[in-house]
Amino acid sequence: MLQITLKKSKSKAYGFAFEMMLQLGAVPGSWGVVLNIAEHDISNSYNSLMQLIELIGKWKSVSATFRGKRVNLFRFVFQQYNSIAACGSEKTQSQDENFCTMQYDIPSWGCRLIQHTLLYNTGNGNYERSGIYWYNYGFFSEDGTWIIDKERIYARIVKEVESKALDICPYFSVAAIEKVVFRDLPDYIIPDNYSYRLHYEKIYEGGREYIRAVNIRHINNVSNMPGTFNSTIVHQLTTAHDFFKAIPPDLPNELKTMIKKEMKVGEAAGKKAFDKQGMCKN
């Protein structure tokens, strides 16, 4: 429920605002007036709410909560109508069963509006500058394998859903999100220097500088090219031999040779890095 509270004010427009809220179904009191709007009515009341917000939105005597948590009134109502309701309407019109899970042929988390954690490996993988990718949530095992922390990924997504109230959408599906996180994502990734590589940071101990692997980054070459690799299979492979076997047989020999060479270099570099510098949880 969205609750808008207006306390008594010395503003000349208070009486007008008071009447506007009463017309929307607010309950008056000696201290002011409170308006409760059911979740499914927020978008339907958009025009009336925006007229009210235009008048009282910046008053210090006004507060708003959704499901008991404070929200920015203008931003919240605007997003509900222009983002969530608009997306749901487009889904209805499209009659596309994959509308929520795919956008421009790119998979989503089960909802197009979940955007704080990047699912598709675009860019150069520098999460410190370009944003957090799904695979950044994890830790190194003793043998240097990067273990994906799916519980942390899920918790971050749930936090975004709650902050944006995305679950107001009638098409929202928790099951769709859980499928992507717990079934579709791999359990671990081998930093093979072809699809993924180690991400380092500098540390200083005892007056000396060390380089330590703290996370991984994707390599934006073959990993996002359609028809080349099944990324889920590649991520779950455990050895260079298995990785090489997963390459499609019709791939050019020169590319196969290059991959095999990179795998050997990557394994050696990774082992050396972990043996000498240790591991660090993200």
N, C-alpha and C positions, 0 to 999 in steps of 0.2 A: 504494500500500500504506500502511496505517495501522500505525505502529510505536509501541508503548508500552514504555518502558524504566523499570524500577524498580531503583534501586541499593540496596545494603544499607542498612538503617536500624535505628536503635535502638528504633523504635516496637514496642510490645508486640504490635501487630497485623501486624508484618512477616511472620511465619511464615504467618499465615492468608492474607495477600495473595499471598504467594509461591505457596502451594498453589492459590489461585484462578486465578492466571495459568497455572500448569502445566496445570490442567484445561482451559484454553482453548487449549492448544497452545504455550505459551511455551517458550523454550529457556533453561535455567539456566546460570549461570556463576559463577566465584568472586567476581565483583564484584556480582552481582545476577541479574536475569532480564529477558529481552526477549520481547515478544509481537508477532508480525507477523500482521496480518489483511488478507486480500485485499479489494480494493475492493468486490466484489460480495457479500462476506460481512458487511460492517459492519452493515447493517440487520438481517440475519438473526440477528446476535449481539447485538442491541440490549439485551435484558433482562439478559443476563450481563454485558455491558460496563457497563451503568449500575449494577449491583450492585458491580462492581469500582471504578468511578469514585466511587461514594458512599463507599467506604472509603479510597481512596488519592488521590482527585482533588486534594486540597489539600496533599499531601506535597511537600516541597521535593526529595525524592529521585526524583520522578516527572517524566518528560518524554515528550512525544508529538510525532511528526512525521507528515505526510502528503505523500507524494511528495517526501520529503527536506526539507520546510519545516515549521517548528514550528507547532503549532496548539494552541488551547485545547481540551483533551481533552473536557471536558463539552460545551462549546458545539458542537464539531465533530460528535460522535456524536449529540447531540440533534437537530441540524439535518439530518443525513443521514437520520434515521428519520422525524422529525415534519414535515419540509419536503419533501425530495427524494423519499424513498420514498413518502410519503403522496400527493404530487402525481402520481407515476407510477402508483400504484394507482388513483387517481381517474380518470386518463386511460384506463387499461385498462378500468375499469368503464363509462366513458362511451361508449366506442367512437366517439368524436367525432374525426374526422380534423383538425379545426381547434382541438382542445383546447389545444394548446401555443401556437398563434399568435393566439388570441383569448380574451379573458376579459371576460365581461359585455358583449359586443359591442364591446369596445375592443381594438385590435390590440396585440400584444406584440412583443418583439424576436425572437420565435421560441421563446422560453421564458418562461413566466409568472414565474419566479423571478428574472429579471434586472430589477433595480429601481433601481439606483444612478443611471441616466440616464433621465430622463423622456421617454417617446416621445409620449404624448398631451398636447396643449396645454391642461392644466387650470390653474385659478388665474389670477393676474394677470400671470404671466410674469416676476416679480421673482426671477431665479435666485439673487440674492445672499441671499435669505431662504428661498425655498421649494424650492430644489434646482436642479440643473443639467438643463436641457432638451437634447434632441438638437441643436437648432439653435445652441446657445451655442458649440459647437465650430466655429470658423471665423475668417475675417478679411475685412477690407474690401478690395475691389479699388480701382483708381484712380478708377473712375467711381461709387464708393459702393455697389456691389453687394456683398452679404454672401455670401462663398463658403463653402460647407459643407465642413468638413474631415472627410471620412468616415474617413480612416485613424485620426485621433485618437478618433473615436467608437468605431470597431471595437476599438482598443487598450484603451479604457476598459472595454468590455464583456468582452473576453477576460480582463482583469485580475479583474473580478468573478467570472467563471465559474471561474477558477482558484482564487480565494480561498475560494469556497464549494464547490468541487468539484462544480459542477452537472452536469458532463459524465459523472458516474457514472450518471445516469439513462439507462436504455436507450432512451428516446425523444429524448434530446438530439440536436440536429442543428446542426452548424456551418454547413451549407449554408443552413438556414432563416435564421440570423442574418445571413449574408453577403447573402442576398437582400434583407432589409429594409434593411440599411445601404447596400449598393452599388447596388441597383437601385430600391428603392422610395422612398428619400429623394431629395429634389431636389438638384441640384448647387449651386444658389444661390437666394437669396431677395432680392427687391426690398423694401426697407423702405418700404412704400407708405402708412403711417399708417392703414391699414384692417385688414389682417391682421397686419402686423408694423410696429413702430416702432423708432426708434433708442434705445439705452440709453446714458446719458451718465455721466461722472464728473467731479468737479472736480479740477483740477490747479493748482498754484501755480508760476509761473516769474517770476523777476525782481520778486518782490514783488506780482505781480498774479494774480488768479484767472481761470482759463479753464475753459470747459466743452468736453469732448471726447467724441465718440462712441466707445465701446469695444466695444459689442456690440449685440444686438437683443433685443427682447421681443415676444412675441405679444400681440395684442389679443383678449381673450376675448369677442368678440361674434358675428360671423358665421362665423369660421373653424372653430368646432367644432359648428355647427348642421347636423345631417344633412339632406341633400337640398338644400343651398343652393349650396355651391361644391365642386368637386373640388380639394381642397387641393394635391395634387401638381401639377396643371396650373397653378393660381394661383401657386404658388411659383416656377415656372419661366418665367413670363411676363416679358418684358423691357421693355415699355413700358406706359404708361397706356392707350393705344389697345387693345393686345392684351388687357390686363386687362379692359377694359370689354367687349370682344367675347366674353370667356369667361363673362360673366354669363348665366345661363339666360334665355331670352326671356320666360318667364312671370313673371319677377320684377317686382314693382310698380314703376311708373315713378318714384315718389318715392324709392324706395330706389336705383334706378339713378342718378338725379340726384345723390343724396347721395354715392354711391360715386365718381362722376366728379369731384365737387367736392373730395372728400377726397384723391383721387389727385393732383389739381393742386397742392393745398396741400402734400401730402407730398413730391412731387417737388421743389418749390421750397424747402421747408425742408431737405430732405436735401442738396440741392446747395449751399445756403448754408452749412450746417454743415460739410460736407466741404471746401469751398473755403477757409473761414476757419480751421477748427480742425484739419484734417488727420485722418488715420485711425490706428488703433492695432490691432495684432493682439491677439487674446485670449490 
